[in-house]
Amino acid sequence: QYAIFDSFSGETHLLPLLTTYLLQALAHRQRSTRQLAESLREIVVALNDEQLIQVINLQLKQLQAMGLVENRSP
């Protein structure tokens, strides 16, 4: 797990490795779920594409609930 400090809320979050990779990928630029899956494909080999997208969507919802990311899709 990784600890992430949110300077806006003052909270520290413990995040699993995959979630940390998602945050790192999103820190560089806005990406769709499919683009995130493509960038994480080499790291997550145990899941097929649809399973990986489901996991990413779940993680993104959790990150949104924590206030660490926001949904910018139309």
C-alpha positions as CSV (number, residue, x, y, z in Angstrom):
1,Q,0.0,0.0,0.0
2,Y,0.9,3.6,-0.5
3,A,0.1,6.6,1.6
4,I,-1.2,9.7,-0.3
5,F,-1.6,13.0,1.5
6,D,-4.4,15.3,0.2
7,S,-3.3,18.8,1.0
8,F,-6.8,20.2,0.2
9,S,-8.6,18.0,2.8
10,G,-5.6,17.4,5.1
11,E,-6.3,13.6,5.0
12,T,-3.9,10.8,4.4
13,H,-5.2,7.9,2.3
14,L,-3.8,4.4,2.2
15,L,-4.1,3.1,-1.4
16,P,-3.3,-0.2,-3.1
17,L,-0.7,-0.4,-5.8
18,L,-3.2,-0.4,-8.7
19,T,-4.9,2.8,-7.4
20,T,-1.6,4.5,-7.0
21,Y,-0.7,3.7,-10.6
22,L,-4.1,5.1,-11.7
23,L,-3.4,8.4,-9.9
24,Q,0.1,8.6,-11.4
25,A,-1.4,8.0,-14.9
26,L,-4.0,10.7,-14.3
27,A,-1.5,13.2,-12.9
28,H,0.1,13.6,-16.4
29,R,-3.2,14.1,-18.3
30,Q,-6.9,13.4,-18.5
31,R,-7.5,9.9,-19.8
32,S,-10.5,7.7,-20.6
33,T,-11.1,4.4,-18.8
34,R,-10.0,2.5,-21.9
35,Q,-6.8,4.6,-22.1
36,L,-6.0,3.9,-18.5
37,A,-6.5,0.2,-19.1
38,E,-4.1,0.3,-22.1
39,S,-1.5,2.0,-19.9
40,L,-1.9,-0.5,-17.1
41,R,-2.1,-3.6,-19.3
42,E,1.6,-4.5,-18.8
43,I,1.2,-4.3,-15.0
44,V,-2.1,-6.1,-14.7
45,V,-1.8,-9.3,-16.7
46,A,-4.1,-11.5,-14.7
47,L,-7.3,-9.8,-15.9
48,N,-8.8,-9.6,-19.4
49,D,-9.6,-6.2,-20.9
50,E,-13.2,-6.0,-19.6
51,Q,-12.3,-7.2,-16.1
52,L,-9.5,-4.6,-16.0
53,I,-11.9,-1.8,-17.1
54,Q,-14.4,-2.9,-14.4
55,V,-11.6,-2.7,-11.7
56,I,-10.5,0.7,-13.0
57,N,-14.1,2.0,-12.9
58,L,-14.5,0.8,-9.3
59,Q,-11.2,2.4,-8.3
60,L,-12.0,5.7,-10.0
61,K,-15.4,5.8,-8.1
62,Q,-13.5,5.3,-4.9
63,L,-11.0,8.0,-5.8
64,Q,-13.9,10.3,-6.6
65,A,-15.5,9.6,-3.3
66,M,-12.2,10.5,-1.6
67,G,-12.0,13.7,-3.5
68,L,-8.7,12.8,-5.2
69,V,-10.1,12.8,-8.8
70,E,-13.1,14.2,-10.6
71,N,-15.1,12.9,-13.5
72,R,-14.7,15.2,-16.5
73,S,-16.7,13.1,-19.0
74,P,-19.6,14.9,-20.8
